């Protein structure tokens, strides 16, 4: 699974990269908000993004708002990383569109648990989208068949040639 780390502090970015690659993730790194948005909107968009609150150019909550406004076919799972621990900041981050909010310093066990939860949610979204597509195809086929068979509007039975 591809994960994007958006962190302007090189030491933190390297530590997170090392940790995530040791867990088997494919990691991409960005150091500003604009490049994060470009990566999220690209063909190889990451499934999960770890966003630092304080990014140059565009902060983490603004990246979340703009990402949600893109209305992507597969919306990513956004986790805000910050040293801000006030309840108001947590609410602001979640209202901006973040799925999770982690306060630095990050506990590796908690991070892994949150990444696993995000992966489960993304898997459910993909499976749900597949089922919706299957249902839409089935409905389309039913509509085609309904146009071929004369069905009585009252009893919902198939009519024969004598209109019965």
Helices and strands as residue ranges (DSSP letters): E 2-6, H 10-22, E 26-30, H 33-40, E 48-52, H 60-69, E 77-82, H 87-95, E 100-103, H 108-148
